[in-house]
């Protein structure tokens, strides 16, 4: 079988422990035999990051900016801060994996604003009686502002957090563009009834961006945009079937994406894509961690049954975007075929232990290598009977 040519480079970011091992398995068995691809490799293991004073992470982020596509097995704050953009987490819906929320038959895609708020806040322990204030000092003309936060009669804690109009505007554009690409309705959640200025700013900027830039496109696509209080949307989501993009502030998105993942059955069945507001640059990553317990088993020479699906989808989502940027439908088609093979293989009863335990205590399972071998076999069959159109369609 002739290899599919990938026209431009893809940035490959390697990681730690068991996912590093699985990443190599995936590349050797499911990627390189099918694609003629130039990978610009960066070793982001903790050992190499320490040895370079984390310069390798900065270099990797700039490489992603140059090439437009990067793929990694887990998230990293340094890369997010350099690239900007929004993290979109989407569950992989598999029919025979039981869902804790049975009504969720379509994906709920969370667009998390990966900037500031609690993650860049200044917090401190108030040592004793006194007054905590917050102040604003203008750089040019204008009046300074000083507000009393609280008068403390004893010890306590205090925090100040922030966000920027430009970042919120980019958040709105990225989530609206993503909703259009997927042809799904978009919901923004805030608590603007309590945080009238802070969360109200998110609500107002989203409304401005929608009215001035996206309203016509949304109407033409037959989809909608709506702001809702976060407690309202959380309650409603438990009754809905899914099939929407949920724009969530930084902390909200962090918490809710894990809840949604478990609602669909497993954190190991969750994709994670960082997309810049212009839609050009994508970093695809696995949503889970390094699975240390399995890595220790691997080091001892014992068989493991580690779920590689999220790491495979990090490859496929990155490759799909590469194909869209380059106008190479073979690359896009290969990525989607590999995703379909993953789903169909599990639905056919071949899966790793974590998924088998969800199906039933006595459900059979495969080792890591056996599962990857099953995927390899099924991918070969799928590729032998597949052809693609002349242009890459939108997902």
N, C-alpha and C positions, 0 to 999 in steps of 0.2 A: 504494500500500500504506500503510495507516494505521500510524503509529508506535506502538510499544509504550511505555506510560507507566511510567517508573521512579519509584516513589512517594517515595523519599527521596534526598538528595544522596549523591554519591560524591566522595571526595577524589582529585583527579588531581595527580600529582607528576611534573613534567617534568624531563628530565635533560640530557645533553650529547651533542654530536657526532652520529654517524650514527643512533644510536637515538633521538635527539630528532627527527630528520627522519622516520624510520620511524614513530615514535609519532604524529606529525601525520597521515601518510598513513593509518594505521589508523583514527584517529578520524574523518577526513573521509570515507573510503570504506566502512568496515565497521561503524562504530558510530553516528554521528549520523544517517545516512539511515534507520536502523531504530528508534532509541530516542529518546523524548522524555525527556531526562535533564538534571538539574542537576549540573554539575561544579564543585566548589570547587577552583580551580586554584592550585597553588603552583609557582613556578619554582625548582627545585633545581639549576639549572646551577651549575657551580663559580664562575662570575663573580658570580651573584646571592647565592650563599652567602657568598662573600668580602665582598660589599658590605654584607650584613646581619649580619656576624659570626656566621653560621650560625643566626641567630634564625629565619630562614624554615624551617629544618629542624625546629626545636623546635615552631614554630607548626603545621607540617604534621602532626607526630606527634599533637599535641593535637586537631587537626581529625579525624584518623582515629579517635581515642578517642571523640569526640562522635558521629560518624556511623556508626562500626562497619565502614566499608569504605574502603580506600585502594588505589590502583593506581599502580605505578611501574615504570620500565624497568630498575632495578638496585637492589641492596640498599644499606642505609646503617646504620652502627652506631648513630648517634644515635637514629634512629627505633626500632630494635630495643630499645635500652636503655630508652626511655620506655614503649613498649608492653609490653615483656616478651614472654613466650610462646615458641613453638617454631617453627623454620623447617622446613617440609615441602617437600622437593624430590622431584619425581616425573618420571620419563622419559615422553615421549610416544612410544608404541610404534607404529611405522609398518611395515607388513609388507614393503614393498619396499626399505627402508633396511637394509643389512646390519648385523648386530650382531657386535661383536667376541666376545661371549659368546653363541653361537647358542641356548643353552638358555633364555635370558631372554626368554620369550614373554609374561610378565606383568610389570607394573611393580614395581620395588623402590622403596618410598617411604621416604626417609631423614628422620626427625624429629631435627633437630639442636638440641641445647640451646644456644641462643645467649646464654649468660651465663657470664662469668668464666672460670675455668680459665686456660689459657695467655694468653688475650686480656686478662686483667686482672692478670696476674702481676707481681711485683716481681723484676726480675733485675738482676744487676750483675757486673762483672768483679772478681774477687778479686785485689788488686794484688800480694800476696806471702804469705809464710808467716803463718799465724794460724789462728784457729778461727772458723767460721761457726756461729751458733746461731739458733734460732727461738724466739720467746717469745709467751706469751698472758698478758694482764693483765686480770683480771675487772673489770667496772664496779662490781659490788656485792660481795656476799660470795663467798667461794671462794678457792681457792689458785691463785696464778700457776703457769704451766707454762713451763719453759725446757728445750729439747732441743738437744743438739749435732747439727748437720747433718754437718759434716766438719771434720777438721783438715787444713789445707793446708800442705804442705811447700814449695810454691812458688805461682805464680799459678794462676788457674783461673776458673771461673764458678760462680755460684749463682743459684737462683731459688726464690721462694716463691709458691704460687698457692692459690686458695681457691674455695669456693662456699658457698651458704647453703642450709640445710634447706628454707626456704620456696620457694626457686627450684627445688630438686630436686623438691619435692612438686608444684609447678605443672608441671614438665616431665613428671612421671609422668601427671598428670591430662590434660594436653593430648594426649600421645601415645596414651593409652588412649581418650580421647574420639574422637580421629581414627580410630583403628583400628576402633572401633565404628561410626562413620559410614560407613567404607568396607567394613565387614564383612571385615576381613583380620586374620590373626594378628599379634601384636606381639612383637618381640624386643628386649630391652635388652642392649647389649654393654658390658662393662667389662673391666678387668684387675685384678680384686679379689684374685687370687692373689698379686700383687706389691704393689699399693697397698691393703693390707688395710683401713686406716682410710678412706682417701679414696674409692676406688672401691667399697669395701664399703658406704659410706654410701649411695651411689646404689642399690646392689643392695637394701639393707635398706628404704629408703624406698619404692622401687617396690613391693616385696613388701607393705609395710604398706598403701599406697594401694590396690593391687589387691584385697587381701583385704577391706578395710573399705568400699570404694566401688564396685568394678567387677566383682567376680568373678561375681555373679549375672547381670549384663548380658552379660558375655562368654559365659557358658554358654548363655544364652538365644539369643544370636546364633550359637552354634556355632563360636566362634573361641577362640584360646588366647593366653595370655601366658607368656613364658619368658625367663629370663636366661641368657646364654651368654658365655663368654670371647670377647673380640673376635677373637683369632686363630682361634678355632673357627668363628665365624660367617662370617668372611671366607673361610675355606677351604670351608665348606659352600655358601655362596652361589654359588660358581662351578659347583656341580653342580645347584643348584635351578633351577626355572623362573621364580622371582619370585613375585609375589602376596603381599607382606607389607609391614608397616611396621617399620622398623628404628630404634629409639631409640638415638641415639649422642651421646656427650658432645661438647662444643663443638669441640675440635680434630679428634676422630675424624670427626665429621659433616662438617666442612669438607673434609677430605682425601677421605673415602670418597664424598661426593656427586659430586665431579669424576670419580673413578674409575668410579662407576656410570654417569654420563652418557656417558662414552666407551664403556663396555661396551655401551650400547644404540645407539651409532653416532655421536652428536653432542651436544656441549654446547648447541648451538642448539635441541635438542629436549628441553628440560628446564623444567618449571614450578617456581616457587618461591613458597610461600605462608607468611607469618608469621601464626600463629593464637594468640590469647591462651588461657590455660587454661580460661576459662569458655566458649570456643567462640564468643563473640559478635563479637569484633573480628578482622578479617582485613586484612592488607596483602599484595596479590598483586604480584609483581615478576618481571622477566625475570632468568634466572640468569646471562646472559652480560654481557660488558662493552660498551664503547662503539664497538668496531670502527673504530679510528682510521684505519687504512689505507683503508678504504672511504670514510670521511668526507673524506679528502684528495682522493680521486677525485671525489667529489661536488662539492667546492669548485672543482675544475678543470673542471667541466661534463662529466665523463666518466661513462658509464653504470656502474652498480654492480649486483652481484647479491648482495644482503645478505639473509640469512634472517630474516624477521620473525616466525616462528612463536612463539618464546618471548615476545615482546612482545604478540602477539595473545592468548596464553593468560594473560598478566598481566591484560588486560582481561576475558577470559571468566571467570577464577576469581574476580575481584572482583565482577563483575556477577552471577555465580551466587550468591555469598554475599548480595549485596544482595537478590536475589529471595527467598532463603530467609528472611532477616530480615523482609522486608515481606509475605511470603505472596503474592508475585506470580509465578505460574507462567510467564507470558509472558516475563518477564525471565530466569528460570532456563532456560527452554526455548530462548530466543534464544542464550544463552551456550553451551549444549551443542551447538546446531545449528552455530554458528560453529566450534567445536572439531572437530566431525565433518567439516565442509566442508574444514578445513585438512588433516586426515588423508586424506580421500578425494581431494582435489586432488593431493596428492603421490603417493598410490598410483596415481592415474591417469596419472602420468608428468610432471606439471608441477611443477617445483621450482627452487630457486635453485642456484647453482654449487656451494656447499659440499656439498649433499646429492647432486647429480648426480655429483660426483667419488667419492662413496662407492659409488654404483651401478656406475660404470665410467668409465674415462678418456674414452670417446667419448660418454657419455650427454648428451643435449641439456639445456640449462638456460635459464631465463628471467632477465631483468633484474629488479631489485627491483620496478619499476613494473609490468612484465608479469605477475609472479607475483601481486601484489596485485590486478591487474585480473582475473586468472583466479579468484582467491578471490571477488572482488566478483560476478562473473558466476555462479559456482556458488552463492554465498550467496543471490542473488536467486531462483534456481530453487528452492533448498531452502525458503526462506521462503514462497514462493508455494504450496507443497503441504504446509505443516506447521500443526498445531494442538496445543494443550497442554491437560493436565487442569486441573481447578479448583484444585488445590493443588500446591505445589512438592515433588516427591519428593526424598528424600535421595540423594546421589550414591552 
